[in-house]
Amino acid sequence: MAASTALISSTPRAFASAKSSSLAASSISKPQSQTLTFPKSFTGLRLPSPSRSISLSRGSHSAKSFAVKASAELPLVGNVAPDFEAEAVFDQEFIKVKLSEYIGKKYVILFFYPLDFTFVCPTEITAFSDRHAEFEALNTEVLGVSVDSVFSHLAWVQTDRKSGGLGDLKYPLVSDVTKSISKSYGVLIPDQGIALRGLFIIDKEGVIQHSTINNLAIGRSVDETKRTLQALQFVQDNPDEVCPAGWKPGEKSMKPDPKLSKEYFSAI
């Protein structure tokens, strides 16, 4: 238990600086990438890995559709969610959960958290459970995942909330002891063997439509997850509409057209 807690609260090592003198010499003609340094007092972070530069350039594009389907490469958004079958705890029993069984039936909120019996995690897990009925009304299932065993999940569920436990939950907690699920969703921290706080909204076709990943010390918002889900369902039911920033059900949407969009802008 002490070792697990140390993983979450450890301070990141210093980030590596410039690679070589030859790189410095070449910087005369080429822009030099910046190096991020995290303050030592900022705990609960994964260790930074070497940065990747992404070049963005303007080019010709088609305006045929705003329903984008991604390629077979990352990011996961726009692609079919990686399927998995794993043991889980629900209603204080061990069950099997297979993601693809929800296809054609329900939306899925799939969220990862680092470890059982920690600090931020129970606040998120119980918050989703307390509002499970709201997601159920939106034809959506919630699934929580960590690298802990089902025995650890069960013990945590059987621990009272006032003692840092979860109490009974209204959705399954999935066990990813092999870490294969966390790895397939790109949230695994390899050198720590735990997952970042990744959250994915998967539609009824099994396609990931939204993802967000927080570092270990930062909890997620149930309100924003629900709002994003509602926006997704709205644009899928109304394919000729898009949702502006902060959109909520009942508010004005927008037409994805240079002329028709002015109706929205003129009204705000």
C-alpha positions in Angstrom: 0.0 0.0 0.0 2.8 2.4 0.9 4.6 1.7 -2.4 1.4 2.4 -4.4 0.9 5.8 -2.6 4.5 6.8 -3.3 4.0 6.3 -7.0 1.2 8.9 -7.0 2.8 11.5 -4.9 6.4 11.3 -6.0 8.1 14.4 -7.5 9.1 14.2 -11.1 12.8 14.0 -12.0 14.3 16.9 -13.8 13.6 17.1 -17.5 16.6 16.5 -19.8 18.2 19.6 -21.4 19.8 20.1 -24.8 20.9 16.9 -26.5 24.3 17.8 -28.0 26.6 20.6 -29.0 25.9 19.8 -32.7 22.2 20.5 -32.1 23.1 23.9 -30.6 25.2 24.7 -33.7 22.4 23.9 -36.0 20.1 26.2 -34.1 21.6 29.1 -35.9 19.6 28.4 -39.0 16.7 26.4 -37.4 14.3 27.4 -34.6 15.2 25.7 -31.4 12.4 23.7 -29.6 11.6 24.7 -26.0 12.2 22.5 -23.0 9.5 22.3 -20.3 10.6 22.1 -16.7 8.2 21.2 -13.9 8.7 22.8 -10.5 9.7 20.3 -7.8 6.8 21.3 -5.6 4.3 20.2 -8.2 3.6 16.6 -7.1 1.4 13.9 -8.6 2.8 14.1 -12.1 4.0 11.5 -14.5 7.6 11.9 -15.6 7.9 14.0 -18.8 9.1 12.1 -21.9 11.0 13.5 -24.9 9.0 16.1 -26.7 7.6 15.5 -30.2 7.3 18.3 -32.7 4.2 18.5 -34.9 4.3 20.6 -38.0 1.0 22.2 -39.0 0.6 23.6 -42.5 -2.3 25.1 -44.4 -3.5 23.3 -47.5 -6.5 22.5 -49.5 -9.3 20.7 -47.7 -12.7 19.5 -48.3 -15.8 20.9 -46.5 -18.0 18.0 -47.4 -18.5 16.8 -43.9 -17.8 17.7 -40.2 -18.1 14.1 -39.2 -14.4 13.3 -39.3 -13.2 9.7 -39.3 -9.6 9.4 -38.2 -6.9 7.3 -39.8 -5.7 4.0 -38.3 -3.0 6.0 -36.4 -3.3 8.1 -33.2 -5.3 9.9 -32.0 -7.9 7.4 -30.9 -10.8 9.9 -31.4 -12.6 9.0 -34.6 -11.5 5.4 -34.5 -13.2 2.3 -33.2 -12.5 1.8 -29.5 -10.0 -1.0 -28.7 -12.1 -3.9 -27.5 -11.3 -5.8 -24.3 -12.8 -8.4 -22.1 -11.8 -8.4 -18.4 -12.9 -9.2 -14.9 -14.8 -6.5 -13.0 -16.5 -5.9 -9.7 -20.2 -4.9 -9.7 -22.7 -5.2 -6.9 -20.0 -6.8 -4.8 -19.7 -9.7 -7.2 -17.1 -10.7 -9.9 -18.4 -10.3 -13.4 -17.0 -10.3 -17.0 -17.1 -7.0 -19.0 -16.7 -7.0 -22.8 -16.7 -3.6 -24.3 -18.0 -4.7 -27.7 -21.2 -6.0 -26.2 -22.4 -2.4 -25.8 -22.1 -1.8 -29.6 -25.5 -1.0 -31.0 -27.0 -0.7 -27.5 -25.4 2.0 -25.4 -22.9 4.9 -25.3 -20.0 4.2 -22.9 -18.1 6.5 -20.6 -14.8 4.7 -20.1 -12.5 6.3 -17.5 -9.1 5.2 -16.1 -7.7 6.0 -12.7 -4.3 5.3 -11.2 -4.9 3.1 -8.2 -7.3 1.9 -5.5 -7.1 3.2 -2.0 -5.7 6.6 -3.1 -6.9 10.1 -2.8 -8.3 11.9 -5.8 -9.6 8.6 -7.3 -12.5 8.0 -4.8 -13.8 11.5 -5.3 -14.2 10.8 -9.1 -15.5 7.3 -8.8 -18.2 8.1 -6.2 -19.1 11.3 -8.1 -19.9 9.2 -11.3 -21.8 6.7 -9.2 -23.9 9.3 -7.4 -25.0 10.6 -10.8 -25.2 7.3 -12.6 -29.0 7.7 -13.1 -28.3 10.8 -15.2 -26.1 8.9 -17.6 -28.5 6.0 -17.6 -31.2 8.4 -18.8 -28.9 9.2 -21.7 -28.6 5.5 -22.6 -25.0 5.5 -21.4 -23.0 3.0 -19.3 -20.1 4.1 -17.1 -17.0 1.8 -16.7 -14.1 2.6 -14.4 -10.7 0.9 -15.0 -7.5 0.6 -13.0 -4.5 -1.8 -12.9 -5.7 -3.2 -9.5 -7.0 -6.7 -9.1 -10.7 -7.5 -8.6 -9.9 -8.4 -5.1 -8.6 -4.9 -4.4 -11.6 -3.4 -6.1 -13.9 -5.5 -3.9 -12.1 -4.6 -0.7 -12.4 -0.9 -1.7 -16.1 -1.2 -2.5 -16.6 -2.8 0.9 -14.9 0.1 2.7 -17.0 2.9 4.0 -16.7 6.3 2.2 -15.9 8.1 5.4 -12.9 5.8 5.7 -11.7 6.6 2.2 -13.6 3.7 0.6 -16.2 3.7 -2.2 -19.2 1.9 -0.7 -21.6 0.3 -3.2 -21.2 1.6 -6.8 -23.8 1.7 -9.5 -21.4 0.7 -12.3 -18.6 -1.9 -12.7 -14.9 -1.3 -11.8 -12.8 -3.2 -14.3 -9.5 -4.9 -13.4 -6.6 -4.3 -15.8 -3.9 -6.3 -14.0 -2.2 -7.1 -17.3 -2.1 -3.3 -18.1 -3.1 -4.2 -21.7 -6.3 -2.0 -21.6 -4.5 1.0 -20.3 -1.8 0.5 -22.9 -4.2 0.2 -25.8 -5.9 3.5 -24.9 -2.5 5.3 -24.6 -2.8 6.2 -20.9 -0.3 3.8 -19.3 2.8 5.3 -17.6 5.3 2.5 -18.4 7.9 3.2 -15.8 5.2 3.5 -13.0 2.8 0.8 -14.2 -0.3 2.8 -13.6 -2.7 4.8 -15.8 -3.2 8.5 -16.2 -6.7 9.9 -15.7 -7.9 9.2 -19.2 -11.6 9.4 -20.1 -13.2 8.3 -23.3 -16.8 8.8 -24.7 -17.6 5.9 -27.0 -20.8 6.0 -29.2 -23.2 3.2 -29.9 -21.2 2.3 -33.0 -18.1 1.7 -30.9 -16.3 4.8 -32.1 -14.4 7.0 -29.7 -15.9 10.5 -30.1 -14.2 12.3 -27.2 -11.1 11.8 -25.0 -9.5 13.8 -22.2 -6.4 12.9 -20.2 -5.5 14.5 -16.9 -2.3 14.1 -15.0 -2.4 12.2 -11.7 -3.1 15.1 -9.4 -6.1 16.5 -11.3 -9.6 15.2 -10.9 -12.2 15.3 -13.7 -15.6 16.9 -13.9 -18.8 14.9 -14.1 -20.7 18.0 -15.3 -18.4 18.5 -18.3 -18.4 14.8 -19.1 -22.2 14.9 -19.2 -22.3 18.1 -21.2 -19.9 16.7 -23.8 -22.0 13.5 -24.1 -25.1 15.5 -24.6 -23.4 17.6 -27.3 -22.3 14.4 -29.0 -25.7 12.9 -29.0 -27.2 16.2 -30.3 -24.9 16.4 -33.3 -25.4 12.7 -34.1 -29.2 13.2 -34.0 -28.8 16.5 -36.0 -26.0 15.9 -38.5 -26.5 19.3 -40.1 -25.7 21.1 -36.8 -22.6 21.7 -34.7 -22.3 22.8 -31.0 -20.4 26.0 -30.1 -18.3 26.4 -27.0 -20.1 25.5 -23.8 -23.3 24.4 -25.5 -25.9 22.8 -23.4 -29.3 21.2 -24.3 -31.9 23.8 -25.2 -29.3 26.4 -26.3 -28.8 27.6 -29.8 -26.6 25.4 -32.1 -24.9 26.4 -35.3 -24.9 25.5 -39.0 -21.5 24.6 -40.3 -21.8 26.9 -43.2 -20.1 30.3 -43.9 -23.5 32.0 -44.5 -25.9 30.0 -42.3 -23.6 30.3 -39.3 -24.2 34.1 -39.3 -27.6 33.4 -37.9 -25.9 32.1 -34.7 -23.3 34.8 -34.5 -25.9 37.6 -35.0 -28.0 36.2 -32.1 -25.2 36.1 -29.5 
